[in-house]
């Protein structure tokens, strides 16, 4: 199914969410407008809702930004990915990223305890992340004996702590930290990573409880083509495609970071539809592909505060959020605060259903619960495996924005799990 077939339908769709969801309006405030509950539409397909949990970072946030394992609503996730474990640079074996949090303060144990409230929940440990150095992973996978030692230890480590599998989140083979300029230097990573995936899958399939193996991979087509042996990837239990971060301040102009389809001024393949079709065209079954969904905004500092549309010139990342404390990034709950309380103006581009907000020289693109519903519908239409939220701790877990906790995750669940119908309701937003 291609853009021409999906877009005319998607741009008119509005969704009724569980227990009535409220929607952002175009009057530059968070006015509440109810959507009537529709009848159920039955579905026998089990979609995955993968909740990334950035555990240690979320714990160290201050005040109401702090997020603990007990804050996770396990009923809204089919899988949780605990991010991250790290690779010891000397032993090349996995180890906790923060022993004080994960062992002494029992974060591993407390996350695993969530299974008590959701018996079907699978909890995986994710290894890697942006702060991990690629040279360690490259060394690990370069030798068969290194790989075997890691795999043997990983099985023991995961079973000891009660995890159901391992997620590979190396960013990225060949294109270290997203930089492909040295691809010829690291070109062997692609083949070696393929060997690693196959050997890991073979060993985990024979392990006690049959541990899962997944990967979180780039949504950038250029990186994907250079980094991955697609035949090897197809062996995995499922694959989280990071269909976000297509645009950020380094592009030197504003744009939406996670569009479903192409947006003006940017390459036509930098969008979720193109990325997912690339993986499918290389032989990955659609039901193994999980669409990445960001619970965070990408923020920018404008060159001219009077020029604030898509494609406006920027001079750098946006200001830090008061809780997430990272330039160029705001949690969804920080976006809500700005629109509700700080006078930020909200814009919905009805042509391609993109949301952004701005105030003075600050500008941010983000996904709204309506966007979440559209993307969940897209998953069903494309027959994908589900949605991965990156990450659950940046959704509005206090419920300050819409009066319900986790409004983004609730929107996704309403479509993929509860089978709510999607109706055309022109002009509701």
KALINGI-V158159 format. One line per field, one symbol per residue. ss: DSSP state (~ for helix, > for strand, _ for the rest). A space follows every 50 residues. Layout:
ss=???
This chain:
ss=__~~~~~~~~__>>>________________________>_______>>> >>>>~~~~~~__~~~___~~~__~~~__>>>>>>>>>______>>>__~~ ~~~~__~~~~~~~~~~_____>>>>>>>_____~~~~~~~~~_~~~~~~~ ~~~~~~~~~~~___>>>>>______~~~_________~~~~~~~~~~~~~ ~~~~~______>>>>>>>__~~~~~~~__~~~~____>>>>>______~~ ~_>__________________~~~~~~~~~~____~~~>>>>>>_>>>>> >>__________>>>>>___________>>>~~~~~~~~~~___>>>>>_ ___>>>>>>__>>>>>__~~~~~~~~~~~~~____>>>>>_~~~______ ______~~~~~~~~~~___>_>>>_____
